[in-house]
Amino acid sequence: MESLNSFLQEAIKWTEWPMFLLLIGGGVFLVLYSKGLPYRFFRHAIDITRGKYEDASAVGDVSSLQALSAAVAATVGLGNISGVAIAIHDGGPGVVFWIWVTAIIGMCIKFYSCSLSIMFRGKDSNGAMQGGPMFYITKGLGEKYKPLAIFFSIAGLFGFLGVFTANQFTETFMEVVAPDDNIASLGEFNWKLGVGIVLALVSSLVIFGGLKNIAKVATAIVPFMVMVYLVAVLVVMVMNASEILPSLQLIITEAWNFNTLVTGGFWGLVIIGVRRAMFSNEAGLGSAPMYHGQSKNNEPIREGLVAMLGPFIDTILVCTFTAVVIILSGAYKEDVSGILMTLSAFNASLFGYGDVLLMIIVSAFALSTLFTYSYYGVKSLSFLTNAKIGKWYNVYFVIMIVFAAVASLDLVKNLIDLSYALMVIPNMIAVLLLAPKVNKEAKIYFQKLKSEHR
């Protein structure tokens, strides 16, 4: 385990600059190239999501709202609760500012990538409609770029494992539910193994049902679980209202702390923020286009606008609230990381029952994330082989849930960080090369929209 972890840490260092240049540099280029289009039509995006422009005759498997819910289900989860805590533990409160910056840029990246997912849809070996980086690379750029699609899919076989979620769910369970005397008698490893097996079995019930089952469950769970979490966080913030502004000030001032003790100094601080934001909202990663590419929508720009709401909901709202609670509670000063830091913050702020409430929320977050991540992995393996073999990814996925339950946080975090960085490279290259086609499509779409409202 230690040798594998050391290898992952070394490999991550080699991916830092390519990831940063493509994700942040490429993202800033898209913001300027689009003239801020996604931000200017934010309200229109909300109207689309509400179903105002729904087309019953459009092809696809799920509605735009279901696609957004499923994509958000994969991002609004443990990344927001424990991912933010890991970022603050590794980089201090200032890292949250760089999470914000990455998320705002990420909104534009998602607009482009998810528009492309509708523009260049493909079919798998069963003839079922598909979308995602593999298809806009091969159909948009041409077959000569297929090695990029293969590279993305291979990285996805590891990046789309639910190992981080399974690991952090197990940590939460062990901290809140598992009695200390039973842990002592049965052993911590056996307890974690048992939790992993149960989580794997529960996940299997939905995972093996396919996309429509996943979309239905995600649409039912996601809005409710986000609301419960936000209400809990707002209660904490209202009770500590005088500490909100000082917490936000600390985030902003520490973001420019060139003397930070973070490994790598100021550069290390920024990189931690970029990685955790990417982990939180997956902008630039290429995962969300896989869902949005299956929406019942024939308008690429419309789908892109819906998709760009994801980073706003996931990071600007949910991650910020989590960070403020961690900072105002003082939990960020404790020598704990991940979900244990967030549990400490909630427990200290909600009359000693915050950890139980967070356990319930984490359970919903964990399950919905696992349901949606498995789908991404199936599509990656299907592209590399065929749809029949692709379904076997779910077996591998379920087995890895059990492995993650007993593995260390460092190991699963490093595995995902490396896989994500490798996935960003081919995806962002494709998005940047195909951006002119999205701009051309946007011009046509808004001209048509304008004529319809005359």
N, C-alpha and C positions, 0 to 999 in steps of 0.2 A: 504493500500500500504506500509506504513512504517513498520508495523509488519511483512509483507511478506519479505520485504527487509532485516530486521534484522535477520530473520530466515535463509535466504540465506547466509548472511555474516557469520553467526555462523557455518553453515554447510560446507562452503568453507574451513574454518580453519581445520576441521577434515579431509579434503581430501588432504591437502597440501603434507604431507609426502608420502602417498601411490602413489600419482601422480608423485612426483619428483623421487622417487626411481625406479618406473617402466618406466617412460618416459626417464629420463636422465641416471639412472643407467643401465636400460635394454638396452637403445640405445647404450651406450658405450660398453656394452658387445657384442652387435650385430656388431658394427664396428670392434672390435678385433676378434670376431668369424669368420667374413667374410674375414678377412685380407684385409679390405679396398676394397673389390671387386667392389662395386657400383662406387666408385670414380675412380678406375683404368680403368673402361670401360665407362667413361663418353662420349667419342666420339662415341662409338658404340651405345650408347643410342640415340644420336642425329640422327645417320643413320637410326635407327629403326623408329624413329618418322617421318622422311622424307619419309617413305614408302619403303625403300630399301629392306626390308625383308618381305614385306607384302605377305600373303598367301591367295589367293582368295578362297581356299577351306575350310579355317578355320571357325569354328562355332562361333556364337556371333551376336550381334545386331549392334555394332558400330565399327569403326576403332580405332586403338590405338591412333591416333592423335585426333579423336573426343572424346575419353575417357579422354585423357589428357586435352583437351580444356575444357570439361565439368567439370572435377575435379578442374582445375585451375580457371574456372569461379566461382566456389564456394569459392575459397580461395583468388584469386586476386580480391579484392574489397574493401569494407569499412574497413576490417581488416587492410589493408595496408595503407589506407589513414587516418582513424580516430583511428584505433587500435594502431598504432605506436604513435600517438599523446597522446592517453590515457596513454600508457606506459611511455612516456617521462614526462608527467604531474605527474604521480604517483611516478616515480622512478628517474627522471632526465636523462640526456643524456647517462649515463653509462649503462642504462638498455638495450640499443641497442646492446651492446657487447654480452649480455646473450641471446638476440634474435638470434644473429648470431650463437652462439654455439649450441643452440637448433635446429636451422635450418640445420646445417651441420650434426648433429647426426640424425635429422629427415629424411635426404635423405636416410640413411641406413635403417631406420625403414620402410619407404615407399617401398623400394626395397623388403624387406621381406614380408610385409603385402600384397602388390599387386601381388607378385609372388604366394602367397598362395591363392589369390582370383581366380586365373586361375586353380591352382592345385586341389582345392576343390570347384568346382562349384556345385550348387544345382538347384532345380526347385521349383517354387511356386505351389500353388494349381491349377493354370491354365496350368501347364506344361511348363511355360516360364522359360528360363535359368536365373539364378540369381548368384550373387557373393557377397562376403562381410564377415565380421566377424562372422555373425550368421551361415554361411555355413562352413567356415573353422574351426569353433569351433565344430560344431556337426558332420561334416564329417571327419575332420582331427583328432580331439581328441576323438570323439565318443559321443554317446548319453548321457553318464553319466555326460558330461560337459554341457549339454543343459541349466542348470540354468545360466551359464555364458552368453550364447547367449540371453536368456530371459532378464537378467539384462541389457545387452548392449542395447537391443531393447527398453526397457522401458525408459532408460535414453535418447535414441535417439528421442523419441516422443517429448521431450522438447528441447534437444540440437540441433535438426535440424529445429527448428522454425526460421523464418527469422526476428526475433524481433530486433536484433541489427541493421541489415541493414535497416529495415523500420524506426527505430528510428533515425538513423543518416542521412538517406535521407531526412526525414521530417525536421530535424534541419537545413540541408543545404538549403532546399527550403525556410524555414522561414527567414533565414539570408540573402539570395541572392535575392529571387524573391518576396516574400510577402511584399507589401507596408505597411509602418508603420501605416498610417492613417486607412487603412482597418483592420489591426490587432486590432487597438484601438476600432473601431466601431463594428466589428464582434466578437472580443474576440480571444485570442491566442488558446484556447482549440478548438474552432469551426474551426479555420484555420487548425490546426493539424489533426483534425478529417476528414476534407475534403480531405486533402492530403493523409491520410491513406486509405480512401475509393477509391480514384482514383488509387492509387498504387496497391491496392488489385484487382481492376477490370482489370487493364492492365496486371498484373501478371497472372490472371486467364486465359487469352486468350491463353497463351503458356502452363501453368501448366497442364491444363486439356487435353492437346494434347498428353501427354506421353513422353517416353524416346527419341524417334527418333526426335520429334519436339524440345525437350530441347537440344539434341546434335547438331542439325542443327543450331539452334539459337546461342548456345554457341560458336560453331566453327566459325561462321560468326562474332560475336561480340568480342570475347576475344582477338585474335591477334591485331585487330584494336585498341581496347580501351587501351590495354597495350602499344602499340606503341605511341598513342597520349599522354598518361600520361608520358611516358618516355621522349618524345621529349620536353614536357612542363617543366619537371624537369631538363633536360639537358640544356635548355635555361637559366633557373634560375642559374644553377651551372656555366655555362660559364660566365654569367654576374657577378658572384661573385666568380670567380675562386680562388682568393687569400684567400677566407674563407673556401675552401673545406678541406685543410689539417688541419687547426686549429680545424675544426668541428670534423674530424675523430680522432684527438688527444684527444679532449675533451671526446669523446665516450670511448676511451680506458683507459684514466686516471681515469675517473669517475667510470668505471666498477669495480675498485678496491678500491673505497672510503669506507673505513670501518666506517667512521664517517657520512655516509649519513643520511639525515633527514627522509628517507623513514621509514614508520612503519615497525618494524621488523629488522631495520638496514641492514647490508649486506645481510643476509638471505632473507629479504623482497625484496631487489633489485633483487636478483637472481630469486626468485619466480615470481615476476612481469614479468621478461624477459621470463621465461619459459611459463607462462600462455599466454602472448601476442603472442609469437611465435607459440604456439599450436593453438591459435585462428586464426593466420594469415595463416599458411600452413597446419594445421590439421594433421601433422604427428603423428602417434600413436593413433589417434582418431578412425580410422577405417572407415571413410567416403569414402575416395578415392577408397578403394577396392570394394565398391559397384558399382562404374562406371567401373573400370578397369576389374572387373569380367565379364563384358558383352562385352568385346572387341572381335573382330574377330581375335583371336590369340590362337593358340594351344600350344605356348611356354611360360610357366610361367615366366621364367627368363627374356625373352624378354620384357614381360609386366612390370615386376618389374623394369627393367632398365629405361623404358619410364616413369614410375610413379615417380621415384626418381628425375626426372628433375623438378617436381612440386615445392618442397621447394626451389630449387635453383632460379627458375624464380620468385616465389612469395615473398620470404623473402630476400635472398642474394642480389637480384637486386632491386625489387620494394620497399621493406621496407627500404632498405638502402638509396635509393634516397630520399624517403619521409623524413626520419630522418635528412639527411643532409640539406635539404631545410628548415625544421623546425628550426634546430639549427643555420644555417648561417643567417637566416632572423631575428633571435632573438625572434621568436614567442613563443619559449619554456619558456621564462621568464614571459609571460603573464599569468594571473590567469583565463585561460580558458582551457577546456579539449575537447577531441574528435575532431569531424570534425571542430568545431569553431577555434581550434588552427591551423589546416592545412589551412583553409580558410584564416586566418590572414596571414600566411606565404606566400601563393600564391598571395594574394592581395598586400602585401608589395613588392613583388619581380617582378610582371608582370604588371607594369604601371597602377595599379588600376583595371585591367580587369581580374586578376587571379582568383577571386572568381567566375566570370561568367563561365570561362573555366572549373574550377573545378566542377561547378554545372553540366555541360554537361557530364563530365567524370564520376562523381558520379552517374548520372542517368543511364548510361550504366552499370557501375559496379553493382549498386543496382539491376537492373532488371535481369542481368545474374546470380547473386548470388541467388536471390529468385527463379528463374527457377530451378536451380540445387539442392538447399536445399530441395525443396518440394519432389523431387524424393527420397532423402535419407529417409525422414519421411514416405513416402508411403511404402518403403521396410521394415522399422522397424515394422509398424503396420501390414503389410501383413504377416510377420513372426510370429507375436504374434497371429494373427487370420487367415485370408486367403486373397487371392488376391482381392476378391470382396469387402470385408470390408476395406482392405488397401487403396483403392482409396478414401475413405471418409476422409482420413488424409488431403487431399487437401482443403476440406471445413474448417476444423479446422485451417489449415495453413493460409488460406486467412483471416479468422476472426481475427487471432492473429496479422496479419499485421496491421490491424486497431487499435487494442489494443496497439501495440508497438509505433504507431505514437504519441499517447497521453501520454505514460508512461515516466518515468524519465530514464535518461541514466544509473544511478546506478542500477536501478531495472533490466533492460534488460541485463546489463553487468554481474551482479551477477547470474542471472538465467542461462546464457550461460556458465559462468565459472564453476558453480557447475555441470551442465549437462555434460560438456566436461570432467571434472575430473573423474566423475563416468563412462563415456564411455571408458576412457583410461584404467581403471583397468582391466576389462575383456578382452579387445582387446589385451593389451600388455602381459597379462598372456598367452593367446593363441599363440601369435606371438613368444614369447620366447620358449614355449614348442615345437612348430613346426619348429623352426629354423633349426634343423638338417636335416629335409626333404628338405628344400630349398637349403641347401648346397649340398646335394646329387644330387638334380636336376641340380644345377649350374655346377657341375663337368661334368655331362652327356652333358649338353648344350654346354659348351665350348670345350669339346673334339670333339663333332660333328661339331662345327663351324670351328675348326682347321683342321679337315679332309676335309671339303668342300673347303677350301682355299689352299689346297696343290697343 
